[in-house]
């Protein structure tokens, strides 16, 4: 059964703004910033909490994806985490136009021993863009429709 939240291409509009993305505007996005929610999940898994991943997906099904977290003392930016659910995939690519030039596919990272693939960005809270997620292998029947 395919998740109602799964959309291979999705449009992100964080605050309903019509702001456009331009490469010359500083501070639009950067990577390498950890998600607080993913860090908490990693700690739960490291502590032996075998139900942590299932609870995480329950939370994401209720809240929707991508995961958006506030940045303390910075209301103009958020932590935006792209998520994909798959046990069968060996890699998951993210295609998102975060600048005025087309970016190549960016690899999501797998949270070890789980079906959780993720990539987090510190990003302006008024940004709008579309994105796509591409698992490899692309046959999502291997996951019984659990991909997201």
C-alpha positions in Angstrom: 0.0 0.0 0.0 1.5 3.3 -1.0 1.7 6.0 1.6 -0.6 9.0 1.1 2.3 11.3 1.8 4.6 9.8 -0.8 5.1 12.1 -3.8 8.1 11.5 -6.0 8.0 15.2 -6.9 6.9 17.6 -4.3 6.6 21.4 -4.2 8.0 23.1 -1.1 6.4 26.4 0.0 7.3 26.9 3.7 5.5 30.1 4.5 3.2 30.7 1.6 5.7 33.2 0.2 6.1 33.9 -3.5 9.8 34.6 -3.1 12.0 33.4 -5.9 15.3 31.6 -5.5 18.4 33.4 -6.8 22.0 32.4 -6.6 23.1 36.0 -5.9 21.1 36.2 -2.7 23.3 35.2 0.3 22.1 32.9 3.0 19.5 30.9 1.1 20.7 27.5 2.1 23.7 25.4 3.3 24.2 21.8 4.1 26.1 20.0 6.8 23.8 21.2 9.6 22.4 18.4 11.8 18.6 18.0 12.3 17.7 18.0 15.9 15.0 15.3 15.3 17.4 13.0 13.4 20.0 13.5 16.2 17.5 12.5 18.8 16.4 9.5 16.8 20.1 8.4 16.4 20.5 8.6 20.1 17.4 6.5 20.7 18.7 3.9 18.3 22.2 4.0 19.9 20.5 3.4 23.3 18.9 0.2 21.9 15.3 1.6 21.4 14.1 -0.9 18.8 10.8 1.0 18.3 12.3 4.4 17.7 12.3 4.2 13.9 8.6 3.0 13.8 7.6 5.9 16.1 9.6 8.3 13.9 7.6 7.3 10.8 4.3 7.5 12.8 5.3 11.1 13.7 6.2 11.9 10.1 2.9 10.4 8.8 1.0 12.7 11.2 3.1 15.8 10.6 4.0 15.4 6.9 7.3 15.6 5.1 9.7 17.2 4.5 10.6 17.6 8.2 10.8 21.3 9.1 12.4 22.4 12.4 12.9 25.9 13.7 16.4 27.3 14.1 16.8 28.8 17.6 17.1 32.6 17.5 16.7 32.7 13.7 13.1 33.0 12.5 14.3 33.6 8.9 15.7 30.1 8.5 14.6 26.5 9.3 16.2 23.1 9.2 14.6 21.3 6.3 15.1 17.5 6.2 14.2 15.5 3.1 13.1 12.0 4.0 12.7 8.7 2.1 11.6 5.3 3.5 13.2 2.2 2.0 14.9 -0.9 3.2 15.6 -2.2 -0.3 17.3 1.0 -1.8 21.1 1.1 -1.9 21.1 4.8 -2.5 18.5 7.7 -2.7 19.1 10.8 -4.8 17.6 14.2 -4.2 17.1 16.6 -7.1 16.2 20.1 -6.0 16.8 23.4 -7.7 18.2 25.3 -4.8 19.9 27.9 -7.1 19.2 29.4 -10.5 21.3 26.8 -12.1 20.3 23.1 -12.1 22.0 21.2 -9.3 23.1 17.6 -9.8 21.4 14.9 -7.8 22.4 14.9 -4.1 22.7 11.7 -2.1 20.6 11.2 1.0 22.2 9.4 3.9 20.8 6.2 5.4 20.4 6.1 9.2 22.2 2.9 10.0 20.2 -0.3 10.4 16.9 1.5 9.6 14.7 2.3 6.6 15.3 6.0 7.0 17.1 8.0 4.4 17.6 11.8 5.0 19.4 15.0 4.0 19.2 18.2 6.1 19.7 21.8 5.0 19.7 25.1 6.9 17.4 27.0 4.5 15.5 30.3 4.3 12.0 29.9 5.7 10.4 31.7 2.8 12.0 29.6 0.0 9.9 27.9 -2.6 11.1 25.0 -4.9 10.2 21.6 -6.1 12.2 18.5 -5.5 12.3 14.8 -6.4 13.6 11.7 -4.7 15.0 8.8 -6.7 15.8 5.5 -5.1 18.2 3.0 -6.5 17.0 0.4 -7.3 13.9 2.2 -8.4 11.6 -0.8 -8.1 9.6 0.2 -5.0 7.7 -3.1 -5.1 10.5 -4.5 -3.0 9.4 -2.3 -0.1 5.7 -3.1 -0.5 4.9 0.5 -1.1 6.6 1.8 2.0 8.8 4.3 0.1 8.3 7.9 0.7 
